[in-house]
């Protein structure tokens, strides 16, 4: 089941966090890959809604820069990590874009 982020307006740009603290007890994030799709169609929206150059990997979380988006569209953002001990985890978050 995916977490749900708060509504984002098309103009806004900011970080959303994927927190892997409960999965990573004695290890940290080594690498992270982020993808995004349009929920209603499954179309790839990674470059349309996220900016990989601004992604920040912290010890036990990943900050993903989100921007733009189409009003009335929900995006599923998936963050997959590899930890320093080789373990792998995945989290999903739904980002609704709504002009308010």
Buried (B, 14 or more C-beta within 10 A) or exposed (E): EBBEBEEBEBEEEEEBBBBBEEBBEEBBBBEBBBBBBBBEEEEEBBEBBBBEEEBEBBEBBBBBBBBBBBEEBBBBBBBBBBBEEEEEBEBBBBBBBBEE
